[in-house]
Amino acid sequence: MPLQLQVRAWLALARGDVAACFGSLRQMSAEAEAQRSDGLMLEMCDTMISATISICEAERLGERELEAVQVELDAVRDAVQVIAGIEVPPWYPVQFLTLRARLLAVTPCKLDQAADSSTQALDRARSTYPDLIPECGRLLGEHLIQAGRLDDALTTLAETEREAEARGFLKELAQIRAARIRALVRKGEASAAIEPHVLALRESLAATDSPRIAAETLRDLALKLPPLSATPDPLPLAEEAHALFVSMPMPAEESRCLEAMGDILRARGRAPEARRRYVTARARLERHGLGLRLPLLSRKIDALG
């Protein structure tokens, strides 16, 4: 039953029913706790944080609701510790620290706290569960980039890249290399200095042999690069990711790429083209009953007249 509730939560999120999403997750947590299933409780937390981030990105969660998620995360963490007792799996504390860091990073004024939490997670992973070093190091690197600590980010990502390569963690390796590109672009490095890293990213994506990993990595890079960036240019990255999602198909992600294209084009002063992308993205969501980002897309369209 808890896993069915998790599916219901994801479906509600896709529809844009935020209340139903959180309701299903709270019910999942209660049932997992009643079954004394600490693993399912941790999985619920991961789903809750991922959903919260998506809802915040869609501009549909207020500060009070965000604080409530933090309270729930802390409560579930404490309950998991009680259930697991003295035999807490070593990855549990690491993962709760990364979940806390991801949640804090949603709020710009809490980026330093997010970096502190992800630093603690990385330190804990190094001493207790090394297989999580690539994930924790990449997360710390991303938070340092968001906080503008670019040299620290590049140092962390370089160390983490070696760990991911040594373990053969191909998806993490690609994401680490994508994050490094973002840091180099933010630093204002010349195209000649960035291009080898773009090639390295392409090589790591090819090694995964996964169109979905490639699509998600390119989409995220397109979303996070400055819209006026030239090397790499986020517009063709978004277009490439869009084509991959169309072939799967994943309509919500297709729409997200179209919206990203619209954002980039709008920032470049190409309002009519941006509006067309937004309208197409909205139509795609409406066709499939995917409502989470519809209000935001409609506001973007209205702003362009």
Secondary structure, DSSP 8 states (H G I E B T S, - for coil): -HHHHHHHHHHHHHHT-HHHHHHHHHHHHHHHHHTT-HHHHHHHHHHHHHHHHHHHHTT---HHHHHHHHHHHHHHHHHHHHHHGGG--THHHHHHHHHHHHHHTTSGGGHHHHHHHHHHHHHHHHHH-GGGHHHHHHHHHHHHHHTT-HHHHHHHHHHHHHHHHHHT-HHHHHHHHHHHHHHHHHHT--HHHHHHHHHHHHHHHHHHT-HHHHHHHHHHHHHHS-TT--TT-HHHHHHHHHHHHHHTT-HHHHHHHHHHHHHHHHHTT-HHHHHHHHHHHHHHHHHTT--TTHHHHHHHHHHT-
